[in-house]
Every structure is written in C-alpha cells, then in structure tokens.
Amino acid sequence: MPEWLLHFSSSLADQAGTWFVGLILAVLGVFSGRLVETIKFALNRADLRAKYYEEMATDISHFVFIVDRLAKVYYGSNWASDDDRSAIANEYNEVMNAICRKEYVYLSWLHRYWGQNMANAFTVVMDKIRAVDVELIRLNANSDEKKELGSECTGQLETVFHNLQKAAHALLMKSI
C-alpha cells in the first residue's frame, strides 16, 4: 500500500473520534431546544399531577371525615353539646360547598392527567356525596320525624355513608 494512503487512513482514524463527537454535539445543538422543552413539559406535568391529586384527595378525605363526625357525633351521641353539633354542621356545609364548587375542575384534571376511567370513578364519588347530602337534608327537614324514626333514620345515613367510603377508596386507590 502506498505510503500516502497509509498516512491518510491513519490520520482519518485519529480524527474520526473528534469528528464523531463534533457531529453528535452539532445534532444535539440543533435539537436541544426541543429536547429541553419536552423534558420540561414532562416534569411540569408530573408536578401538576401530584399537586392536583393531593388537592382532590384532601377534599374528598375531608368530606368523608366530616360525614363520619356527623354520623357518630352529631346523630350518634348524646354527649355532644349544641356548640359541638353546630361546629360540625358548619364544617359540613363548608366542605360540601367547596367540593361541589370544584367538581368540574376535578373532572377536567382527572380526564386530562388520568383518563376517562378515573373521571368516571370521580363521577361515582360525586353521586355518593350527593346521596349523603340528600339523606342529611331529609334527616334535618323535620326534627319530629327524626325523633319518631330514631335509629332507622341514621341507618340510612350509615348506608349512604358506607357507599361513599367504598367509592372514595376505589377512586383514590386506583390513581396511585
């Protein structure tokens, strides 16, 4: 093999690594903006998913808790004072209003970040929340009826509350 061809191939082999690294850096430079934006979008989406999930889960858990307090303390005890019962009733009203105000926000988050199945599960939870609310309204509509029906009255509340607990558990455990 001629000496000049041997020198050329040796030189090419020595510089191939340099040219390869340069080529890779050039390609990354051209597409780096898009790559960085894609990574940034994915990280922001993950942060939003966690934030939105936590907010929704907290509100649903708060609602379940306050209904538990209503069933066990407001209706299920004789030791609670009128102030205690009033505080529980006021908190229930605030929580119910808050969760209903954000219902469509939660639906949009669920649909966007978790899909239609999760949005459907949330709709079931909201149906159960409304069933609890209807039962509480019925219980409070006529205080004489409450005295006449006794535990039968709170039995229906316990049933709808249990259904709510199951639906909330199914929703919140699916999304993990």
C-alpha positions, -999 to +999 in steps of 0.1 A: +000+000+000+014+034-009+027+055+020+004+084+013-027+061+016-013+046+048-008+081+062-043+092+051-060+062+067-040+067+099-049+104+100-086+096+093-086+071+121-070+096+145-095+123+137-126+101+134-134+103+171-131+141+171-154+144+141-179+119+156-181+139+189-184+171+169-212+157+148-231+145+179-227+179+196-240+196+164-270+174+162-278+179+199-273+216+194-299+217+167-325+197+186-316+208+222-343+233+224-370+208+216-354+182+238-352+206+268-388+217+262-400+181+261-383+173+294-395+205+310-431+197+299-429+162+313-416+174+346-442+201+349-470+176+341-457+152+368-456+181+393-492+191+384-504+156+386-491+153+422-504+187+432-539+182+417-542+146+431-532+158+466-558+187+465-586+164+453-578+136+477-576+160+506-610+175+498-626+140+494-610+128+526-622+159+544-657+153+532-656+116+543-642+126+577-669+153+584-697+129+574-682+104+598-683+131+625-719+138+616-730+102+618-711+094+650-711+127+670-740+148+656-765+120+653-749+091+672-741+106+706-759+122+735-728+139+749-721+164+721-731+199+731-751+222+708-719+241+701-702+209+690-730+200+668-732+235+653-695+234+646-698+200+628-728+212+608-710+244+598-679+225+587-700+200+567-717+229+549-683+245+541-668+212+528-699+203+508-699+237+491-662+236+484-662+201+469-692+209+447-677+242+436-646+223+423-664+193+408-658+203+372-623+214+379-616+179+394-633+163+364-611+182+340-579+173+359-588+136+361-597+135+325-565+153+314-540+136+337-555+102+345-580+094+317-617+088+313-619+058+337-607+080+366-631+108+356-659+082+357-648+070+391-649+106+404-684+110+390-695+079+411-679+095+442-698+128+435-731+108+431-724+092+465-716+126+480-749+140+467-767+109+481-752+116+516-763+153+512-798+143+503-800+120+533-788+147+556-813+172+542-840+146+548-828+140+583-829+176+591-861+185+573-883+175+601-870+172+636-902+154+647-897+127+621-861+123+634-875+116+669-901+092+657-878+072+634-849+070+658-821+047+647-839+039+614-832+074+604-795+072+609-793+037+595-800+051+560-773+077+566-748+050+576-757+031+544-751+060+520-720+069+540-706+034+537-713+036+499-694+069+498-664+054+516-662+025+492-664+048+461-638+072+475-615+043+483-619+029+448-611+063+433-582+072+454-566+038+454-569+035+415-549+067+409-518+057+429 
